[in-house]
Each structure stands twice: as C-alpha cells, then as structure tokens.
C-alpha cells in the first residue's frame, strides 16, 4: 500500500503541535522480527521516528532499554510511569496493528490489547484505518473521553499441558480422558509443576483454570520477575476431571512463572488455561453471545458492535477466527456464527470447524453460505475447552458479528 491514513494522523498531529513525530508501534518485537517491516514502510512515508523497528542485528541495549521496559504494551498494559517515560522522550503517539498480532505475543487475543488501549484514560484515539489504530498519549487523563465497549469474553491463545511441565521425578500417567492423553500425578512433597516465565503474564482480572482430579489441597504461586510473588490455594475432592480456579488478585501487571504444588493428598494435573475475568459457560437452557472482537482474529474490529471485518483481497484464506478456547461442561451445544456479507446468496464464504482442545475427537464442520444461517451442533463429551475456527474462502468481504453458543435443556427419556 502506498498510503496509511493512521500513520498520516500521527504525522499531521505532530505538525499541528510543531513537534517531531515519534511513535511506539504495537506489536513490539525484540528487534529482529520481519513483522516490523510494515512499520518501517509507513513510517518512511510520513517521516515518523519509531522507538521500535527491525534490524538483523539490533543494538545490544535495545532489549534492555526498550523492549523489556515496554513489552507489557503488547497486552495493552501501559502504566503511568511507562507513558511518562515515553512522553519525556518526545514519544507521544502509539500505533497498533491489529492484524499483525501473533499468538506468541500474548496469552490473550489482540482484542484485549485493543480494549485496554481504548479504556486507557491517557490514550486518545486519533484515527482508525481498518486494522491500524493511532492514539496520542496525553499528559493527563481526559475528563470527557468517549466510552468504548469492552468485550465480555477474551480468548486465551494457548493451553498448558502439565505432563510437559512436571519435574523429572514426577510420575506421568496415560488416560484417554486427559488432554493430550497424558497427565502429571503429584503428591505432597513432590517438586511443583511449573508454567515457565514470560508465557504467563498476570493481569489484575485474570485467573488460572486448572483441570485436575483427586483429593488434595493445591497451592499455586506466581513468582514475578518484576514484582512480588502472590499465591492462591484450592481444594479438590473429585474422581472426575474438574476445573479449579486460582484467582491471584494481583494489583499490578506482572510477568511471572507459575508453580503448582500439592500441599496435602494426591492430585492428577491435566492442563491449564488462563482466563481473563471470571468464565461462566452457559448452563442448560441458556445461551451466550461472544463478540468476534474478543476472539483470535484476522481483519479489523468494528468497535460499534464488536464485529470483525474481513477483506477478500487482503485477509488470508485460512483460519481467521479462533476461540473461545475455554472450558465447557459436557453436553450438547448449538454453535452459530453470526455474520453478514453483500455477496450473492449461495456464495461459499468458508467453513466453521468445532473441536475439543487436546483431543483427537472428530471435528464438526459446517459450510458457511451467504444468505443462510451458519450453525453446528456439537456433542461435547468432555469438559475440555471448545475451540471454534472459521476458515475463510476469500470469495467476498464479510463481517463476523460473533458466536452464539446455546446449551439446550437435555431431553428427558422415558
């Protein structure tokens, strides 16, 4: 592309203020990623100085002085001190590339990063052009800032398997009902299972969901590299796999490793997933609607309704929507993807695929046809996370509003 109005907005705003345009671009990489190439192209068009960019051999102090202090911005977290650090160096603009957000960047979808930026009282949205968003960092919180919607469900980007996290002396068992067919068996006195540092950033409202069984008291401890440790405990007494929630209540953003230790009894630990806010799957007879903006997605967000817009000439002919990747109780679910398109009726828009994470169960698929509802009925035989993926055909532009997941009341048999 030969122009990018969102970058132009930063350059024009700087010109009005008679200052040099300097910006931080998100996603922020350690300096060697080619994903930063679009930043450099657009910055060169409008003569914007970037605090981050690309080099096959970045300066030795780049990671220490730029990447590490600011990497929390990839999760949408910018503290007062971080913003003051930026503005003291003349860096007043933040540019976010929604469609360049990769799973490895954050344990949550890019929808959380965008939502955090929109709700930050010191960030003023100057321009959105498709997937590129430009904000100005203000000196003080704005009193009359607009209110933007928050997405009720944020998809996690990964699930952690405890058989891969247990120490060398911890027993590992096989069970087809476990995620991946394996689990770690821990008893009191065993070394803890560890989810390693830097893949588990804790946000104040997040919690760790652990699939476990047995009779035990489990203690989970966050050991932060840039903050104090905090811990939570839970007791289980169940021979079937159940999900245990550890809400740590951290008041500040912290990057941490997570240790799970059995304080008494014996527990089988299967898998873990990070949830943003408390997760409540639908009970029988109820339905939930999950806006597409909170799921892992390509395209760009329409903040008026949380839908995601896809462009046939730009977005990939592959998975463009992925989520919710959170646990659901066993049972039958109807999963509908609500969408709109101006394509002629009968146009093949892609395929909706539903699976249970961590299993080899067969997929449930449905063609997505313009002018027709897109629904899948899924017999979920475990309480593992449900993963819904939409593979885009690129036959026409479309907008995905979100997923409506309904759990019917079980039919009584005589």
Order of alpha helices (4+ residues) and beta strands (2+ residues): alpha-beta-alpha-beta-alpha-beta-alpha-beta-beta-beta-beta-beta-beta-beta-beta-beta-beta-beta-beta-beta-beta-beta-beta-beta-beta-beta-beta-beta
